[in-house]
Amino acid sequence: MKIPFLIGVAIPLLIALIFRSTDAIISYSFFIGLGFWIISGFILGAFGSGSDTRSHYHSTPEADRPERSKWARKFFYLGLPGMLIGIVYLAWG
């Protein structure tokens, strides 16, 4: 999970180079991180009702479940640096 995390760190740095503003780094990286976390939740099926989650779980082959979890973890780690930047800014900013 090092590569997705490093890419997640590179995204705010690219934003800093493009906009040359600290406020842009904080706000854009936070919302990009939130977007990656939402995508991770959609992959895992976290936003569905209980009956939807059970039906999707039993209708997908067992071989696909680890692959889906792997992609959800990648998106989670992509969004982690942006979310940390936003949380630190809100706590101490």
N, C-alpha and C positions, 0 to 999 in steps of 0.2 A: 504494500500500500504506500510505498515511498513515492512512486511516480505520480499517482493522482494528487497526493498531498503537495508535492513540489510544483505540479502544474497549478494547483490552487494557490500557492504562494506567488507564482509568476503572474497570475492574472492581476492582482492589485499592483504589482510592479509595472506591468504594461499600462495599466490605467494611469499610474503616476507619470509615466513617460509621455503619454498622450495628452493628458489634461493639465499637467504640471500644477496640481492643486491638491492640498491635503484633504480638503472637504470632499473632493471628488473621489479620492481613494477610499475614504471611509464609507460614504453613502453607496457608491457603485459596487464596491467589493462586498458590502453587507448584503445588498439585494441580489447580487450574482450568487453569493453563498446560499442565501435563502432559496433561490431558484433551484440550485443543485440539490438542496435538501428536499424540496418538494418533489423533484423528479425521482429522487431515491424513494420517497414515500409512495409515489405512484407505482414504481417498479415492485415494491413489496406488497402493495395493496393495502396500505395503512389507512386510506381514506374511504374505504368501503364499509358497508354495514357487515355485521357478523355473518349473516347468511350469504352475502356476496363473497366474503373472504373464504368461507368454508367451501362454497361451490367452485371457486377458482382453484383452491388448493387441491380439491379432489379431481378436478377435470384436467389439470396439467400433469404431464408425465413426471415421474420422480427424477428422471435424469435432467430435467430442465430447472428444477428448484435450486440446485447449487449454483448454476450459471446465473440465474436471476438474482440470487443473493450476492454473488460476486459483483455484478454490475451495480447493485444498490450500494454496496460498500464503497465502490469506486466513486460514485457520485457523492456519497456522504463525505469522503475524504477530500474531494474536490471543493466542496462547499465549506469545509471546516475552517480554513484560514480566514476566509471572508467573514464568517460568522464570529470568529474570535476577535477580529478587528472591530466589528460592530459592537460586540458585548463589552470589550475593554473600553471603547470610546464612550459608550453609554454609562458605564460604571464610574469612570474617572474623568470624563470629558466635561 
